[in-house]
Amino acid sequence: MKITTRLIATAALLACAGTAMAQATAPQELRNVVQLSATGTVEAQQDLLVVTLGTSKEGADAGAVQAQLKQALDAALAEAKRNAQPGQLDVRTGPFGLYPRYAKDGKINGWQGRAELVLEGRDFSRITTTAGKVQTMAISQVAFALSREARAKVEGEAQTQAIEQFKSRAAELAKGFGFANYSLREVAVNSNEMSPGPRPRMMAMEAKASSFSDSAVPVEAGKAQVVVTVSGSVQMR
């Protein structure tokens, strides 16, 4: 019984000693730590055009509405693929959906659906001319962005800016608090793309397909900003 009591007492003393040591050393590790962030921004000309074509159908029979949507999409795909070229004009289908239409009594009194086709690439003239030739769908949205290659290039520049600003701010803070130097504890890097000015244009009402001609739809790209943020903490020494 005495041996057991002594073992318990010894374990308790060791636990207390360990806790005391942890409390003594933990604040030392977190002492003189400051958190900060810095941002790098690079502006670039948008070189990617995304044109969305769409059509809506409705009727009493779901099968008939679906068939009409499929027919319109097939015709649009056939026309668009004639001018497709990887990277310059890529063609892909968008959402294709069929939904019930309800009467006031809650019963289904018809069906409505929508199909979309997306033209995307760097050859603006090829894309807009192709969009103008599609007779079974109308343009519903025009948007601009940076291509993967353009974004990667400016993202690297913005990241370099952010890192240099982070280092400069850390050195200034250390000096301001009376320290000679600092060491990096942890860091996080985040990036995003911003498009200043008007947002991508959504047509208030889709024009009738018959109103389109073979001429190119006029578009003009703007500039986008790639922003990289470096945030983290440093320990002043």
Phi, psi and omega in degrees: 000320180293322180296316179299317179298317180296321179296318179296317180296318180296318179297320179296319178296318179296320179296317178296320180295319179296318179297318180296319179294319179297318179293330181282326184270327183302311179300329180296321180291328182265001183285143176062035178257134180232141177258142181205169178213158179214153185231139174242133183231129177231131180263139181217151178289130178293128184238012180235126180250133178236115179246125179254124176255145181209161175212146179239141178227155176209156181179178183280334184251127183296319181297321180292319179295316179298320179296321179295318179296316180297319179297316179295319181291319179299316180294319179294319178298316180299319179291317183292321183293340179298329183251006183295141177208123185309128179084329181265317175212103176257138183245133176211152179277149177257204180299143176226112186218153179228130186226145178287150176248129187254145175273179182295333180276003178088359180269152179288124179240012179167181181225148176222148182210169181213142176229145181227151176229136184245128174250126187218139177165187183260348179268091185300316182297316180298319182292311183291325177294318178296318179299322180291337181275341180287119185262345184263356179221156179245154178290125179249339181204141175232126182221155178236154179202182174263139175291165181300320181293315181294320180295318181298322181294309183285334178296322177297319178295316180295323179295319177299317177301312183297319180295316180296320178293322178298313180297319180295317179294321179297318179294319179296317180295317179299315180295319180297329179269006175087022178253153182277330186205186178210163174231144182282129179263305179208155182210148177227139181239126179228147180224152175206164182248132180238140179245098180293155179090202183299144176283167177309136189277129175247125181297133179296319175221137179288134176287154178294144182301327183291346182277351181274145176245183180281355182285156181290142175283129183291128177220157177213122182279155176249208179241151179239154178247127174261121185246126177243128180246128176249121181227154180170201181223149178230154177251120181283138183231000000 
